[in-house]
Amino acid sequence: MPHKFKIGDRVCGAQVLPPTGKGASEIFAVARLMPEDRAGEPGYRVRTEAGERAMSEGELVAARR
């Protein structure tokens, strides 16, 4: 499966917002494309000011511009 995002794209977590609609999701920058996991889902290394972490494609959505 090809990667949905490319290096440098701005993404955020795909978590569900609270019922009030308030709550900001942290914005990440895609730092590196990683291979697919055992289930065939592509992975990413994402970066913020706080550091870098690995996330799967299903955990990410494109950030609003």
PDBQT receptor file of N, H, CA, C and O in Angstrom, charges set to zero:
ATOM      1  N   MET A   1       0.858  -1.176   0.000  1.00  0.00    +0.000 N 
ATOM      2  CA  MET A   1       0.000   0.000   0.000  1.00  0.00    +0.000 C 
ATOM      3  C   MET A   1       0.904   1.240   0.000  1.00  0.00    +0.000 C 
ATOM      4  O   MET A   1       1.812   1.332   0.826  1.00  0.00    +0.000 OA
ATOM      5  N   PRO A   2       0.676   2.168  -0.888  1.00  0.00    +0.000 N 
ATOM      6  CA  PRO A   2       1.508   3.384  -0.910  1.00  0.00    +0.000 C 
ATOM      7  C   PRO A   2       1.185   4.297   0.283  1.00  0.00    +0.000 C 
ATOM      8  O   PRO A   2       0.103   4.225   0.867  1.00  0.00    +0.000 OA
ATOM      9  N   HIS A   3       2.129   5.134   0.617  1.00  0.00    +0.000 N 
ATOM     10  H   HIS A   3       3.008   5.193   0.143  1.00  0.00    +0.000 HD
ATOM     11  CA  HIS A   3       1.945   6.088   1.712  1.00  0.00    +0.000 C 
ATOM     12  C   HIS A   3       0.995   7.209   1.278  1.00  0.00    +0.000 C 
ATOM     13  O   HIS A   3       1.078   7.705   0.154  1.00  0.00    +0.000 OA
ATOM     14  N   LYS A   4       0.111   7.592   2.168  1.00  0.00    +0.000 N 
ATOM     15  H   LYS A   4       0.044   7.189   3.081  1.00  0.00    +0.000 HD
ATOM     16  CA  LYS A   4      -0.846   8.667   1.917  1.00  0.00    +0.000 C 
ATOM     17  C   LYS A   4      -0.191  10.041   2.069  1.00  0.00    +0.000 C 
ATOM     18  O   LYS A   4      -0.537  10.978   1.349  1.00  0.00    +0.000 OA
ATOM     19  N   PHE A   5       0.749  10.161   3.001  1.00  0.00    +0.000 N 
ATOM     20  H   PHE A   5       1.030   9.400   3.585  1.00  0.00    +0.000 HD
ATOM     21  CA  PHE A   5       1.423  11.424   3.279  1.00  0.00    +0.000 C 
ATOM     22  C   PHE A   5       2.866  11.351   2.794  1.00  0.00    +0.000 C 
ATOM     23  O   PHE A   5       3.421  10.264   2.632  1.00  0.00    +0.000 OA
ATOM     24  N   LYS A   6       3.463  12.505   2.565  1.00  0.00    +0.000 N 
ATOM     25  H   LYS A   6       3.012  13.388   2.696  1.00  0.00    +0.000 HD
ATOM     26  CA  LYS A   6       4.863  12.545   2.137  1.00  0.00    +0.000 C 
ATOM     27  C   LYS A   6       5.672  13.349   3.154  1.00  0.00    +0.000 C 
ATOM     28  O   LYS A   6       5.107  14.031   4.008  1.00  0.00    +0.000 OA
ATOM     29  N   ILE A   7       6.982  13.263   3.055  1.00  0.00    +0.000 N 
ATOM     30  H   ILE A   7       7.441  12.708   2.361  1.00  0.00    +0.000 HD
ATOM     31  CA  ILE A   7       7.863  13.974   3.973  1.00  0.00    +0.000 C 
ATOM     32  C   ILE A   7       7.572  15.476   3.912  1.00  0.00    +0.000 C 
ATOM     33  O   ILE A   7       7.475  16.065   2.835  1.00  0.00    +0.000 OA
ATOM     34  N   GLY A   8       7.437  16.074   5.092  1.00  0.00    +0.000 N 
ATOM     35  H   GLY A   8       7.516  15.596   5.967  1.00  0.00    +0.000 HD
ATOM     36  CA  GLY A   8       7.155  17.502   5.188  1.00  0.00    +0.000 C 
ATOM     37  C   GLY A   8       5.681  17.828   5.357  1.00  0.00    +0.000 C 
ATOM     38  O   GLY A   8       5.344  18.947   5.745  1.00  0.00    +0.000 OA
ATOM     39  N   ASP A   9       4.781  16.870   5.072  1.00  0.00    +0.000 N 
ATOM     40  H   ASP A   9       5.055  15.961   4.757  1.00  0.00    +0.000 HD
ATOM     41  CA  ASP A   9       3.347  17.128   5.253  1.00  0.00    +0.000 C 
ATOM     42  C   ASP A   9       3.037  17.394   6.717  1.00  0.00    +0.000 C 
ATOM     43  O   ASP A   9       3.664  16.826   7.611  1.00  0.00    +0.000 OA
ATOM     44  N   ARG A  10       2.060  18.268   6.952  1.00  0.00    +0.000 N 
ATOM     45  H   ARG A  10       1.551  18.730   6.226  1.00  0.00    +0.000 HD
ATOM     46  CA  ARG A  10       1.586  18.551   8.307  1.00  0.00    +0.000 C 
ATOM     47  C   ARG A  10       0.386  17.661   8.573  1.00  0.00    +0.000 C 
ATOM     48  O   ARG A  10      -0.571  17.644   7.799  1.00  0.00    +0.000 OA
ATOM     49  N   VAL A  11       0.441  16.919   9.675  1.00  0.00    +0.000 N 
ATOM     50  H   VAL A  11       1.218  16.933  10.305  1.00  0.00    +0.000 HD
ATOM     51  CA  VAL A  11      -0.610  15.980  10.038  1.00  0.00    +0.000 C 
ATOM     52  C   VAL A  11      -0.930  16.147  11.519  1.00  0.00    +0.000 C 
ATOM     53  O   VAL A  11      -0.171  16.769  12.263  1.00  0.00    +0.000 OA
ATOM     54  N   CYS A  12      -2.050  15.591  11.934  1.00  0.00    +0.000 N 
ATOM     55  H   CYS A  12      -2.666  15.086  11.330  1.00  0.00    +0.000 HD
ATOM     56  CA  CYS A  12      -2.389  15.572  13.358  1.00  0.00    +0.000 C 
ATOM     57  C   CYS A  12      -3.031  14.231  13.673  1.00  0.00    +0.000 C 
ATOM     58  O   CYS A  12      -3.403  13.475  12.775  1.00  0.00    +0.000 OA
ATOM     59  N   GLY A  13      -3.154  13.951  14.960  1.00  0.00    +0.000 N 
ATOM     60  H   GLY A  13      -2.851  14.565  15.689  1.00  0.00    +0.000 HD
ATOM     61  CA  GLY A  13      -3.741  12.698  15.399  1.00  0.00    +0.000 C 
ATOM     62  C   GLY A  13      -5.202  12.606  15.005  1.00  0.00    +0.000 C 
ATOM     63  O   GLY A  13      -5.913  13.610  14.979  1.00  0.00    +0.000 OA
ATOM     64  N   ALA A  14      -5.647  11.394  14.699  1.00  0.00    +0.000 N 
ATOM     65  H   ALA A  14      -5.069  10.578  14.721  1.00  0.00    +0.000 HD
ATOM     66  CA  ALA A  14      -7.020  11.177  14.243  1.00  0.00    +0.000 C 
ATOM     67  C   ALA A  14      -7.954  10.858  15.402  1.00  0.00    +0.000 C 
ATOM     68  O   ALA A  14      -8.973  10.198  15.200  1.00  0.00    +0.000 OA
ATOM     69  N   GLN A  15      -7.631  11.312  16.616  1.00  0.00    +0.000 N 
ATOM     70  H   GLN A  15      -6.803  11.848  16.781  1.00  0.00    +0.000 HD
ATOM     71  CA  GLN A  15      -8.489  11.021  17.766  1.00  0.00    +0.000 C 
ATOM     72  C   GLN A  15      -9.820  11.746  17.651  1.00  0.00    +0.000 C 
ATOM     73  O   GLN A  15      -9.946  12.740  16.937  1.00  0.00    +0.000 OA
ATOM     74  N   VAL A  16     -10.795  11.237  18.357  1.00  0.00    +0.000 N 
ATOM     75  H   VAL A  16     -10.693  10.429  18.938  1.00  0.00    +0.000 HD
ATOM     76  CA  VAL A  16     -12.132  11.838  18.361  1.00  0.00    +0.000 C 
ATOM     77  C   VAL A  16     -12.127  13.009  19.332  1.00  0.00    +0.000 C 
ATOM     78  O   VAL A  16     -11.635  12.892  20.454  1.00  0.00    +0.000 OA
ATOM     79  N   LEU A  17     -12.674  14.133  18.900  1.00  0.00    +0.000 N 
ATOM     80  H   LEU A  17     -13.074  14.228  17.988  1.00  0.00    +0.000 HD
ATOM     81  CA  LEU A  17     -12.745  15.323  19.761  1.00  0.00    +0.000 C 
ATOM     82  C   LEU A  17     -13.813  15.130  20.833  1.00  0.00    +0.000 C 
ATOM     83  O   LEU A  17     -14.765  14.380  20.614  1.00  0.00    +0.000 OA
ATOM     84  N   PRO A  18     -13.683  15.781  21.978  1.00  0.00    +0.000 N 
ATOM     85  CA  PRO A  18     -14.710  15.707  23.015  1.00  0.00    +0.000 C 
ATOM     86  C   PRO A  18     -16.039  16.285  22.511  1.00  0.00    +0.000 C 
ATOM     87  O   PRO A  18     -16.043  17.055  21.551  1.00  0.00    +0.000 OA
ATOM     88  N   PRO A  19     -17.157  15.930  23.135  1.00  0.00    +0.000 N 
ATOM     89  CA  PRO A  19     -18.475  16.400  22.685  1.00  0.00    +0.000 C 
ATOM     90  C   PRO A  19     -18.604  17.911  22.580  1.00  0.00    +0.000 C 
ATOM     91  O   PRO A  19     -19.409  18.403  21.790  1.00  0.00    +0.000 OA
ATOM     92  N   THR A  20     -17.834  18.653  23.354  1.00  0.00    +0.000 N 
ATOM     93  H   THR A  20     -17.181  18.253  23.996  1.00  0.00    +0.000 HD
ATOM     94  CA  THR A  20     -17.928  20.109  23.318  1.00  0.00    +0.000 C 
ATOM     95  C   THR A  20     -17.325  20.674  22.028  1.00  0.00    +0.000 C 
ATOM     96  O   THR A  20     -17.566  21.828  21.674  1.00  0.00    +0.000 OA
ATOM     97  N   GLY A  21     -16.536  19.844  21.331  1.00  0.00    +0.000 N 
ATOM     98  H   GLY A  21     -16.341  18.907  21.619  1.00  0.00    +0.000 HD
ATOM     99  CA  GLY A  21     -15.891  20.313  20.113  1.00  0.00    +0.000 C 
ATOM    100  C   GLY A  21     -14.612  21.069  20.395  1.00  0.00    +0.000 C 
ATOM    101  O   GLY A  21     -13.928  21.508  19.470  1.00  0.00    +0.000 OA
ATOM    102  N   LYS A  22     -14.285  21.223  21.667  1.00  0.00    +0.000 N 
ATOM    103  H   LYS A  22     -14.841  20.866  22.418  1.00  0.00    +0.000 HD
ATOM    104  CA  LYS A  22     -13.060  21.920  22.038  1.00  0.00    +0.000 C 
ATOM    105  C   LYS A  22     -11.941  20.906  22.183  1.00  0.00    +0.000 C 
ATOM    106  O   LYS A  22     -12.182  19.716  22.385  1.00  0.00    +0.000 OA
ATOM    107  N   GLY A  23     -10.738  21.386  22.077  1.00  0.00    +0.000 N 
ATOM    108  H   GLY A  23     -10.543  22.353  21.912  1.00  0.00    +0.000 HD
ATOM    109  CA  GLY A  23      -9.590  20.501  22.238  1.00  0.00    +0.000 C 
ATOM    110  C   GLY A  23      -8.743  20.550  20.988  1.00  0.00    +0.000 C 
ATOM    111  O   GLY A  23      -9.218  20.261  19.890  1.00  0.00    +0.000 OA
ATOM    112  N   ALA A  24      -7.512  20.909  21.156  1.00  0.00    +0.000 N 
ATOM    113  H   ALA A  24      -7.126  21.144  22.048  1.00  0.00    +0.000 HD
ATOM    114  CA  ALA A  24      -6.623  21.025  20.012  1.00  0.00    +0.000 C 
ATOM    115  C   ALA A  24      -5.781  19.767  19.893  1.00  0.00    +0.000 C 
ATOM    116  O   ALA A  24      -5.267  19.252  20.886  1.00  0.00    +0.000 OA
ATOM    117  N   SER A  25      -5.650  19.293  18.707  1.00  0.00    +0.000 N 
ATOM    118  H   SER A  25      -6.068  19.711  17.901  1.00  0.00    +0.000 HD
ATOM    119  CA  SER A  25      -4.804  18.155  18.442  1.00  0.00    +0.000 C 
ATOM    120  C   SER A  25      -3.419  18.678  18.092  1.00  0.00    +0.000 C 
ATOM    121  O   SER A  25      -3.282  19.703  17.425  1.00  0.00    +0.000 OA
ATOM    122  N   GLU A  26      -2.406  17.975  18.541  1.00  0.00    +0.000 N 
ATOM    123  H   GLU A  26      -2.517  17.142  19.083  1.00  0.00    +0.000 HD
ATOM    124  CA  GLU A  26      -1.038  18.384  18.269  1.00  0.00    +0.000 C 
ATOM    125  C   GLU A  26      -0.732  18.219  16.780  1.00  0.00    +0.000 C 
ATOM    126  O   GLU A  26      -1.128  17.229  16.165  1.00  0.00    +0.000 OA
ATOM    127  N   ILE A  27      -0.030  19.185  16.212  1.00  0.00    +0.000 N 
ATOM    128  H   ILE A  27       0.292  19.989  16.712  1.00  0.00    +0.000 HD
ATOM    129  CA  ILE A  27       0.357  19.148  14.800  1.00  0.00    +0.000 C 
ATOM    130  C   ILE A  27       1.744  18.527  14.687  1.00  0.00    +0.000 C 
ATOM    131  O   ILE A  27       2.665  18.895  15.416  1.00  0.00    +0.000 OA
ATOM    132  N   PHE A  28       1.876  17.584  13.766  1.00  0.00    +0.000 N 
ATOM    133  H   PHE A  28       1.127  17.285  13.173  1.00  0.00    +0.000 HD
ATOM    134  CA  PHE A  28       3.147  16.908  13.512  1.00  0.00    +0.000 C 
ATOM    135  C   PHE A  28       3.610  17.221  12.099  1.00  0.00    +0.000 C 
ATOM    136  O   PHE A  28       2.804  17.579  11.240  1.00  0.00    +0.000 OA
ATOM    137  N   ALA A  29       4.903  17.086  11.860  1.00  0.00    +0.000 N 
ATOM    138  H   ALA A  29       5.558  16.794  12.558  1.00  0.00    +0.000 HD
ATOM    139  CA  ALA A  29       5.461  17.150  10.511  1.00  0.00    +0.000 C 
ATOM    140  C   ALA A  29       6.024  15.769  10.199  1.00  0.00    +0.000 C 
ATOM    141  O   ALA A  29       6.767  15.210  11.006  1.00  0.00    +0.000 OA
ATOM    142  N   VAL A  30       5.681  15.212   9.041  1.00  0.00    +0.000 N 
ATOM    143  H   VAL A  30       5.077  15.667   8.385  1.00  0.00    +0.000 HD
ATOM    144  CA  VAL A  30       6.195  13.904   8.653  1.00  0.00    +0.000 C 
ATOM    145  C   VAL A  30       7.701  14.040   8.415  1.00  0.00    +0.000 C 
ATOM    146  O   VAL A  30       8.140  14.819   7.568  1.00  0.00    +0.000 OA
ATOM    147  N   ALA A  31       8.479  13.273   9.172  1.00  0.00    +0.000 N 
ATOM    148  H   ALA A  31       8.123  12.640   9.859  1.00  0.00    +0.000 HD
ATOM    149  CA  ALA A  31       9.934  13.344   9.084  1.00  0.00    +0.000 C 
ATOM    150  C   ALA A  31      10.508  12.226   8.213  1.00  0.00    +0.000 C 
ATOM    151  O   ALA A  31      11.516  12.413   7.532  1.00  0.00    +0.000 OA
ATOM    152  N   ARG A  32       9.848  11.053   8.243  1.00  0.00    +0.000 N 
ATOM    153  H   ARG A  32       9.029  10.901   8.796  1.00  0.00    +0.000 HD
ATOM    154  CA  ARG A  32      10.373   9.912   7.499  1.00  0.00    +0.000 C 
ATOM    155  C   ARG A  32       9.262   8.911   7.225  1.00  0.00    +0.000 C 
ATOM    156  O   ARG A  32       8.386   8.715   8.067  1.00  0.00    +0.000 OA
ATOM    157  N   LEU A  33       9.286   8.279   6.065  1.00  0.00    +0.000 N 
ATOM    158  H   LEU A  33       9.998   8.439   5.381  1.00  0.00    +0.000 HD
ATOM    159  CA  LEU A  33       8.353   7.218   5.726  1.00  0.00    +0.000 C 
ATOM    160  C   LEU A  33       8.936   5.899   6.213  1.00  0.00    +0.000 C 
ATOM    161  O   LEU A  33      10.124   5.631   6.034  1.00  0.00    +0.000 OA
ATOM    162  N   MET A  34       8.096   5.081   6.828  1.00  0.00    +0.000 N 
ATOM    163  H   MET A  34       7.131   5.299   6.974  1.00  0.00    +0.000 HD
ATOM    164  CA  MET A  34       8.546   3.796   7.345  1.00  0.00    +0.000 C 
ATOM    165  C   MET A  34       7.844   2.675   6.590  1.00  0.00    +0.000 C 
ATOM    166  O   MET A  34       6.817   2.908   5.953  1.00  0.00    +0.000 OA
ATOM    167  N   PRO A  35       8.383   1.467   6.653  1.00  0.00    +0.000 N 
ATOM    168  CA  PRO A  35       7.748   0.341   5.960  1.00  0.00    +0.000 C 
ATOM    169  C   PRO A  35       6.395  -0.005   6.560  1.00  0.00    +0.000 C 
ATOM    170  O   PRO A  35       6.052   0.438   7.655  1.00  0.00    +0.000 OA
ATOM    171  N   GLU A  36       5.641  -0.799   5.828  1.00  0.00    +0.000 N 
ATOM    172  H   GLU A  36       5.921  -1.159   4.938  1.00  0.00    +0.000 HD
ATOM    173  CA  GLU A  36       4.338  -1.253   6.315  1.00  0.00    +0.000 C 
ATOM    174  C   GLU A  36       4.529  -2.192   7.497  1.00  0.00    +0.000 C 
ATOM    175  O   GLU A  36       5.536  -2.891   7.600  1.00  0.00    +0.000 OA
ATOM    176  N   ASP A  37       3.528  -2.193   8.398  1.00  0.00    +0.000 N 
ATOM    177  H   ASP A  37       2.709  -1.625   8.315  1.00  0.00    +0.000 HD
ATOM    178  CA  ASP A  37       3.570  -3.131   9.514  1.00  0.00    +0.000 C 
ATOM    179  C   ASP A  37       3.033  -4.489   9.052  1.00  0.00    +0.000 C 
ATOM    180  O   ASP A  37       2.769  -4.674   7.864  1.00  0.00    +0.000 OA
ATOM    181  N   ARG A  38       2.876  -5.405   9.945  1.00  0.00    +0.000 N 
ATOM    182  H   ARG A  38       3.091  -5.255  10.910  1.00  0.00    +0.000 HD
ATOM    183  CA  ARG A  38       2.412  -6.763   9.584  1.00  0.00    +0.000 C 
ATOM    184  C   ARG A  38       1.020  -6.768   8.973  1.00  0.00    +0.000 C 
ATOM    185  O   ARG A  38       0.684  -7.649   8.182  1.00  0.00    +0.000 OA
ATOM    186  N   ALA A  39       0.213  -5.779   9.344  1.00  0.00    +0.000 N 
ATOM    187  H   ALA A  39       0.486  -5.063   9.987  1.00  0.00    +0.000 HD
ATOM    188  CA  ALA A  39      -1.147  -5.677   8.809  1.00  0.00    +0.000 C 
ATOM    189  C   ALA A  39      -1.179  -4.972   7.457  1.00  0.00    +0.000 C 
ATOM    190  O   ALA A  39      -2.241  -4.863   6.844  1.00  0.00    +0.000 OA
ATOM    191  N   GLY A  40      -0.030  -4.492   6.984  1.00  0.00    +0.000 N 
ATOM    192  H   GLY A  40       0.833  -4.580   7.482  1.00  0.00    +0.000 HD
ATOM    193  CA  GLY A  40       0.045  -3.819   5.692  1.00  0.00    +0.000 C 
ATOM    194  C   GLY A  40      -0.205  -2.327   5.747  1.00  0.00    +0.000 C 
ATOM    195  O   GLY A  40      -0.395  -1.691   4.711  1.00  0.00    +0.000 OA
ATOM    196  N   GLU A  41      -0.208  -1.752   6.962  1.00  0.00    +0.000 N 
ATOM    197  H   GLU A  41      -0.053  -2.269   7.804  1.00  0.00    +0.000 HD
ATOM    198  CA  GLU A  41      -0.448  -0.312   7.115  1.00  0.00    +0.000 C 
ATOM    199  C   GLU A  41       0.881   0.445   7.142  1.00  0.00    +0.000 C 
ATOM    200  O   GLU A  41       1.762   0.112   7.935  1.00  0.00    +0.000 OA
ATOM    201  N   PRO A  42       1.036   1.465   6.280  1.00  0.00    +0.000 N 
ATOM    202  CA  PRO A  42       2.277   2.245   6.264  1.00  0.00    +0.000 C 
ATOM    203  C   PRO A  42       2.504   2.974   7.584  1.00  0.00    +0.000 C 
ATOM    204  O   PRO A  42       1.557   3.315   8.292  1.00  0.00    +0.000 OA
ATOM    205  N   GLY A  43       3.764   3.203   7.898  1.00  0.00    +0.000 N 
ATOM    206  H   GLY A  43       4.534   2.926   7.323  1.00  0.00    +0.000 HD
ATOM    207  CA  GLY A  43       4.130   3.912   9.116  1.00  0.00    +0.000 C 
ATOM    208  C   GLY A  43       4.886   5.187   8.794  1.00  0.00    +0.000 C 
ATOM    209  O   GLY A  43       5.355   5.383   7.673  1.00  0.00    +0.000 OA
ATOM    210  N   TYR A  44       4.996   6.048   9.791  1.00  0.00    +0.000 N 
ATOM    211  H   TYR A  44       4.615   5.888  10.701  1.00  0.00    +0.000 HD
ATOM    212  CA  TYR A  44       5.654   7.348   9.646  1.00  0.00    +0.000 C 
ATOM    213  C   TYR A  44       6.428   7.674  10.906  1.00  0.00    +0.000 C 
ATOM    214  O   TYR A  44       6.053   7.241  11.995  1.00  0.00    +0.000 OA
ATOM    215  N   ARG A  45       7.502   8.433  10.771  1.00  0.00    +0.000 N 
ATOM    216  H   ARG A  45       7.807   8.785   9.886  1.00  0.00    +0.000 HD
ATOM    217  CA  ARG A  45       8.148   9.102  11.890  1.00  0.00    +0.000 C 
ATOM    218  C   ARG A  45       7.670  10.536  11.788  1.00  0.00    +0.000 C 
ATOM    219  O   ARG A  45       7.829  11.178  10.750  1.00  0.00    +0.000 OA
ATOM    220  N   VAL A  46       7.083  11.039  12.866  1.00  0.00    +0.000 N 
ATOM    221  H   VAL A  46       6.954  10.518  13.709  1.00  0.00    +0.000 HD
ATOM    222  CA  VAL A  46       6.567  12.404  12.873  1.00  0.00    +0.000 C 
ATOM    223  C   VAL A  46       7.301  13.210  13.931  1.00  0.00    +0.000 C 
ATOM    224  O   VAL A  46       7.743  12.663  14.941  1.00  0.00    +0.000 OA
ATOM    225  N   ARG A  47       7.430  14.505  13.700  1.00  0.00    +0.000 N 
ATOM    226  H   ARG A  47       7.071  14.949  12.879  1.00  0.00    +0.000 HD
ATOM    227  CA  ARG A  47       8.235  15.373  14.558  1.00  0.00    +0.000 C 
ATOM    228  C   ARG A  47       7.398  16.551  15.062  1.00  0.00    +0.000 C 
ATOM    229  O   ARG A  47       6.576  17.108  14.334  1.00  0.00    +0.000 OA
ATOM    230  N   THR A  48       7.628  16.912  16.320  1.00  0.00    +0.000 N 
ATOM    231  H   THR A  48       8.295  16.459  16.911  1.00  0.00    +0.000 HD
ATOM    232  CA  THR A  48       7.070  18.119  16.921  1.00  0.00    +0.000 C 
ATOM    233  C   THR A  48       8.208  18.819  17.642  1.00  0.00    +0.000 C 
ATOM    234  O   THR A  48       9.349  18.359  17.613  1.00  0.00    +0.000 OA
ATOM    235  N   GLU A  49       7.897  19.921  18.280  1.00  0.00    +0.000 N 
ATOM    236  H   GLU A  49       6.969  20.295  18.304  1.00  0.00    +0.000 HD
ATOM    237  CA  GLU A  49       8.909  20.615  19.074  1.00  0.00    +0.000 C 
ATOM    238  C   GLU A  49       9.360  19.745  20.249  1.00  0.00    +0.000 C 
ATOM    239  O   GLU A  49      10.492  19.861  20.716  1.00  0.00    +0.000 OA
ATOM    240  N   ALA A  50       8.463  18.870  20.722  1.00  0.00    +0.000 N 
ATOM    241  H   ALA A  50       7.543  18.775  20.342  1.00  0.00    +0.000 HD
ATOM    242  CA  ALA A  50       8.761  18.021  21.877  1.00  0.00    +0.000 C 
ATOM    243  C   ALA A  50       9.623  16.812  21.516  1.00  0.00    +0.000 C 
ATOM    244  O   ALA A  50      10.228  16.215  22.406  1.00  0.00    +0.000 OA
ATOM    245  N   GLY A  51       9.698  16.441  20.263  1.00  0.00    +0.000 N 
ATOM    246  H   GLY A  51       9.206  16.926  19.540  1.00  0.00    +0.000 HD
ATOM    247  CA  GLY A  51      10.484  15.274  19.875  1.00  0.00    +0.000 C 
ATOM    248  C   GLY A  51       9.927  14.579  18.644  1.00  0.00    +0.000 C 
ATOM    249  O   GLY A  51       9.177  15.164  17.863  1.00  0.00    +0.000 OA
ATOM    250  N   GLU A  52      10.308  13.331  18.490  1.00  0.00    +0.000 N 
ATOM    251  H   GLU A  52      10.918  12.855  19.125  1.00  0.00    +0.000 HD
ATOM    252  CA  GLU A  52       9.917  12.542  17.330  1.00  0.00    +0.000 C 
ATOM    253  C   GLU A  52       9.329  11.215  17.794  1.00  0.00    +0.000 C 
ATOM    254  O   GLU A  52       9.752  10.677  18.818  1.00  0.00    +0.000 OA
ATOM    255  N   ARG A  53       8.356  10.680  17.051  1.00  0.00    +0.000 N 
ATOM    256  H   ARG A  53       8.013  11.117  16.219  1.00  0.00    +0.000 HD
ATOM    257  CA  ARG A  53       7.757   9.402  17.404  1.00  0.00    +0.000 C 
ATOM    258  C   ARG A  53       7.248   8.689  16.173  1.00  0.00    +0.000 C 
ATOM    259  O   ARG A  53       7.112   9.296  15.111  1.00  0.00    +0.000 OA
ATOM    260  N   ALA A  54       6.965   7.412  16.306  1.00  0.00    +0.000 N 
ATOM    261  H   ALA A  54       7.075   6.919  17.169  1.00  0.00    +0.000 HD
ATOM    262  CA  ALA A  54       6.424   6.608  15.211  1.00  0.00    +0.000 C 
ATOM    263  C   ALA A  54       4.906   6.550  15.336  1.00  0.00    +0.000 C 
ATOM    264  O   ALA A  54       4.371   6.428  16.438  1.00  0.00    +0.000 OA
ATOM    265  N   MET A  55       4.214   6.638  14.196  1.00  0.00    +0.000 N 
ATOM    266  H   MET A  55       4.648   6.737  13.301  1.00  0.00    +0.000 HD
ATOM    267  CA  MET A  55       2.756   6.523  14.166  1.00  0.00    +0.000 C 
ATOM    268  C   MET A  55       2.358   5.786  12.899  1.00  0.00    +0.000 C 
ATOM    269  O   MET A  55       3.060   5.849  11.890  1.00  0.00    +0.000 OA
ATOM    270  N   SER A  56       1.226   5.086  12.952  1.00  0.00    +0.000 N 
ATOM    271  H   SER A  56       0.655   5.035  13.772  1.00  0.00    +0.000 HD
ATOM    272  CA  SER A  56       0.732   4.401  11.767  1.00  0.00    +0.000 C 
ATOM    273  C   SER A  56      -0.199   5.347  10.992  1.00  0.00    +0.000 C 
ATOM    274  O   SER A  56      -0.706   6.327  11.537  1.00  0.00    +0.000 OA
ATOM    275  N   GLU A  57      -0.407   5.030   9.717  1.00  0.00    +0.000 N 
ATOM    276  H   GLU A  57       0.005   4.234   9.274  1.00  0.00    +0.000 HD
ATOM    277  CA  GLU A  57      -1.224   5.891   8.868  1.00  0.00    +0.000 C 
ATOM    278  C   GLU A  57      -2.650   6.060   9.406  1.00  0.00    +0.000 C 
ATOM    279  O   GLU A  57      -3.240   7.131   9.266  1.00  0.00    +0.000 OA
ATOM    280  N   GLY A  58      -3.199   5.020  10.013  1.00  0.00    +0.000 N 
ATOM    281  H   GLY A  58      -2.720   4.150  10.127  1.00  0.00    +0.000 HD
ATOM    282  CA  GLY A  58      -4.550   5.086  10.555  1.00  0.00    +0.000 C 
ATOM    283  C   GLY A  58      -4.692   6.032  11.743  1.00  0.00    +0.000 C 
ATOM    284  O   GLY A  58      -5.804   6.423  12.097  1.00  0.00    +0.000 OA
ATOM    285  N   GLU A  59      -3.582   6.398  12.353  1.00  0.00    +0.000 N 
ATOM    286  H   GLU A  59      -2.678   6.080  12.065  1.00  0.00    +0.000 HD
ATOM    287  CA  GLU A  59      -3.596   7.319  13.487  1.00  0.00    +0.000 C 
ATOM    288  C   GLU A  59      -3.496   8.774  13.063  1.00  0.00    +0.000 C 
ATOM    289  O   GLU A  59      -3.550   9.665  13.911  1.00  0.00    +0.000 OA
ATOM    290  N   LEU A  60      -3.353   9.036  11.763  1.00  0.00    +0.000 N 
ATOM    291  H   LEU A  60      -3.310   8.312  11.074  1.00  0.00    +0.000 HD
ATOM    292  CA  LEU A  60      -3.082  10.387  11.282  1.00  0.00    +0.000 C 
ATOM    293  C   LEU A  60      -4.138  10.881  10.293  1.00  0.00    +0.000 C 
ATOM    294  O   LEU A  60      -4.722  10.101   9.541  1.00  0.00    +0.000 OA
ATOM    295  N   VAL A  61      -4.365  12.178  10.312  1.00  0.00    +0.000 N 
ATOM    296  H   VAL A  61      -3.891  12.812  10.923  1.00  0.00    +0.000 HD
ATOM    297  CA  VAL A  61      -5.187  12.869   9.312  1.00  0.00    +0.000 C 
ATOM    298  C   VAL A  61      -4.424  14.123   8.892  1.00  0.00    +0.000 C 
ATOM    299  O   VAL A  61      -3.585  14.621   9.641  1.00  0.00    +0.000 OA
ATOM    300  N   ALA A  62      -4.710  14.623   7.717  1.00  0.00    +0.000 N 
ATOM    301  H   ALA A  62      -5.392  14.218   7.108  1.00  0.00    +0.000 HD
ATOM    302  CA  ALA A  62      -4.063  15.844   7.235  1.00  0.00    +0.000 C 
ATOM    303  C   ALA A  62      -4.477  17.013   8.133  1.00  0.00    +0.000 C 
ATOM    304  O   ALA A  62      -5.648  17.151   8.485  1.00  0.00    +0.000 OA
ATOM    305  N   ALA A  63      -3.517  17.841   8.495  1.00  0.00    +0.000 N 
ATOM    306  H   ALA A  63      -2.565  17.729   8.210  1.00  0.00    +0.000 HD
ATOM    307  CA  ALA A  63      -3.800  19.011   9.322  1.00  0.00    +0.000 C 
ATOM    308  C   ALA A  63      -4.461  20.077   8.476  1.00  0.00    +0.000 C 
ATOM    309  O   ALA A  63      -4.155  20.218   7.292  1.00  0.00    +0.000 OA
ATOM    310  N   ARG A  64      -5.356  20.819   9.073  1.00  0.00    +0.000 N 
ATOM    311  H   ARG A  64      -5.604  20.705  10.035  1.00  0.00    +0.000 HD
ATOM    312  CA  ARG A  64      -5.993  21.934   8.368  1.00  0.00    +0.000 C 
ATOM    313  C   ARG A  64      -4.967  23.012   8.126  1.00  0.00    +0.000 C 
ATOM    314  O   ARG A  64      -4.106  23.257   8.972  1.00  0.00    +0.000 OA
ATOM    315  N   ARG A  65      -5.045  23.636   7.021  1.00  0.00    +0.000 N 
ATOM    316  H   ARG A  65      -5.744  23.436   6.334  1.00  0.00    +0.000 HD
ATOM    317  CA  ARG A  65      -4.075  24.689   6.679  1.00  0.00    +0.000 C 
ATOM    318  C   ARG A  65      -4.569  26.030   7.068  1.00  0.00    +0.000 C 
ATOM    319  O   ARG A  65      -3.880  27.028   6.853  1.00  0.00    +0.000 OA
TER     320      ARG A  65
